C-alpha cells in the first residue's frame, strides 16, 4: 500500500513538472512571437545572419524621432527625415541603437559558438558571421568619419545585406553633395550606387 502511494506521488510530481515546463515554454514562445532573431539555425544546420533592417534603429521613440523612410530611393537620391529640431540627440540615439543591435547580434553568435550541440561546420559559419559583423561596423564608422570630414557636422551610416542608409545633418543637398556622399559610401562599403539611400534632416 505504501509503495502504491509513493508511486502515485512520484507520478503526480512528474505530471506537475511537465505541466510547468510546458507553461514556461509557452510563455517563452509568446514573448518571442513576431520577433526576428539575428541568427537562424536552419533545418539543414546552416547558420545564417538574419538581422531585421526593415526599420532603422532610430525609430525608438515616436515623440522625439521620426523613422527614416524604408522605401528604396535608389541611386543616391535624397529623402528627408525629421529630428524635431534636436539634431545631436537624433544622431546620438541612432548610433546608440545601432551599437546595441550589433551587440545583440554578437551575443547570439557567441552563444552559438559556445553551444556544444552544434557541429564544427556550424561553428565555423558563426565565426565567419562574427568577422563579417565586425567588418560591417568598421565600414560604417569609416564612412561616417569620411562624410564628416567633408564638412557635414553629423553623419549616420547603417549597412544591411542589401542596402546602405545614410543620414547627414543638412537641410538640403546639392547634386554635388549627393555625388560626394555616394562616392564615399561606395568606396568605404563596397555597395553599388543603386543600393545607397541618402537622407537629410528636415528642420
ZIKAPE-V237888 format. One record per residue. RES is the residue in three letters. OMEGA is omega in radians with two decimals (NA if undefined). BURIAL is I if it has 9 or more other C-alpha atoms within 8 Angstrom, else O. Layout:
res = (RES;RES)
omega = (OMEGA;OMEGA)
burial = (BURIAL;BURIAL)
This chain:
res = (UNK;UNK;UNK;UNK;UNK;UNK;UNK;UNK;UNK;UNK;UNK;UNK;UNK;UNK;UNK;UNK;UNK;UNK;UNK;UNK;UNK;UNK;UNK;UNK;UNK;UNK;UNK;UNK;UNK;UNK;UNK;UNK;UNK;UNK;UNK;UNK;UNK;UNK;UNK;UNK;UNK;UNK;UNK;UNK;UNK;UNK;UNK;UNK;UNK;UNK;UNK;UNK;UNK;UNK;UNK;UNK;UNK;UNK;UNK;UNK;UNK;UNK;UNK;UNK;UNK;UNK;UNK;UNK;UNK;UNK;UNK;UNK;UNK;UNK;UNK;UNK;UNK;UNK;UNK;UNK;UNK;UNK;UNK;UNK;UNK;UNK;UNK;UNK;UNK;UNK;UNK;UNK;UNK;UNK;UNK;UNK;UNK;UNK;UNK;UNK;UNK;UNK;UNK;UNK;UNK;UNK;UNK;UNK;UNK;UNK;UNK;UNK;UNK;UNK;UNK;UNK;UNK;UNK;UNK;UNK;UNK;UNK;UNK;UNK;UNK;UNK;UNK;UNK;UNK;UNK;UNK;UNK;UNK;UNK;UNK;UNK;UNK;UNK;UNK;UNK;UNK;UNK;UNK;UNK;UNK;UNK;UNK;UNK;UNK;UNK;UNK;UNK;UNK;UNK;UNK;UNK;UNK;UNK;UNK;UNK;UNK;UNK;UNK;UNK;UNK;UNK;UNK;UNK;UNK;UNK;UNK;UNK;UNK;UNK;UNK;UNK;UNK;UNK;UNK;UNK;UNK;UNK;UNK;UNK;UNK;UNK;UNK;UNK;UNK;UNK;UNK;UNK;UNK;UNK;UNK;UNK;UNK;UNK;UNK;UNK;UNK;UNK;UNK)
omega = (3.13;-3.13;3.14;-3.14;3.14;3.10;3.12;3.12;-3.14;3.14;3.13;3.14;3.12;3.13;3.12;-3.14;3.14;3.13;3.14;3.13;3.12;3.13;3.14;3.12;3.11;3.14;3.14;3.13;3.13;-3.09;-3.11;-3.09;3.09;-3.14;-3.14;-3.13;-3.13;-3.12;3.12;3.03;-3.05;-3.13;3.13;3.11;3.13;3.10;-3.07;3.08;-3.12;-3.11;-3.13;3.10;-3.12;3.06;3.14;-3.00;-3.12;3.13;-3.05;-3.10;-3.03;-3.14;-3.10;-3.04;3.02;-3.12;3.05;3.14;-3.09;-3.14;3.09;3.13;3.01;3.00;3.02;-3.13;-3.08;3.01;-3.04;3.02;-3.09;3.08;3.13;3.02;-3.11;-3.03;-3.08;3.14;3.14;-3.11;-3.14;-3.11;3.11;-3.12;3.11;3.14;3.08;-3.14;3.09;3.10;3.11;-3.14;3.11;3.11;3.13;-3.14;-3.13;3.12;3.12;3.11;3.10;-3.14;-3.13;-3.14;-3.10;-3.06;3.11;-3.07;3.10;3.11;3.11;3.10;3.12;3.12;3.07;3.12;3.11;3.11;3.11;3.13;3.12;3.11;3.12;3.12;3.12;3.13;3.13;3.11;3.12;-3.13;-3.13;3.13;3.12;-3.12;-3.13;3.11;3.14;3.13;3.14;3.03;3.08;-3.06;-3.12;3.07;3.12;-3.13;3.05;3.14;2.85;-3.07;-3.03;-3.04;3.00;3.07;-3.12;3.02;3.10;-3.12;-3.14;3.10;-3.10;3.10;3.03;3.08;3.12;3.11;-3.13;-3.14;-3.13;3.12;3.14;3.13;3.13;-3.10;3.10;-3.10;-3.06;-3.09;-3.11;-3.14;3.14;-3.05;-3.10;3.12;-3.06;3.13;-3.08;-3.08;3.06;3.11;3.11;-3.07;NA)
burial = (O;O;O;O;O;O;O;O;O;O;O;O;O;O;O;O;O;O;O;O;O;O;O;O;O;O;O;O;O;O;O;O;O;O;O;O;O;I;I;I;I;O;O;O;O;I;I;I;O;I;I;O;O;O;I;I;I;I;I;O;O;O;O;O;I;I;I;I;O;O;O;O;I;I;I;I;I;I;I;I;I;I;I;O;O;O;I;O;O;I;I;O;I;I;I;O;I;I;O;O;I;I;O;I;I;I;O;I;I;I;O;I;I;O;O;O;O;O;O;O;O;I;I;O;I;I;I;O;I;I;O;O;I;O;O;I;O;O;I;I;I;I;I;I;I;I;I;I;O;O;O;I;O;I;I;I;I;I;I;O;O;O;I;I;I;I;I;I;I;I;O;O;I;O;O;O;O;I;I;O;I;I;O;I;I;I;O;I;I;O;I;O;I;O;I;I;I;I;I;I;I;I;O)
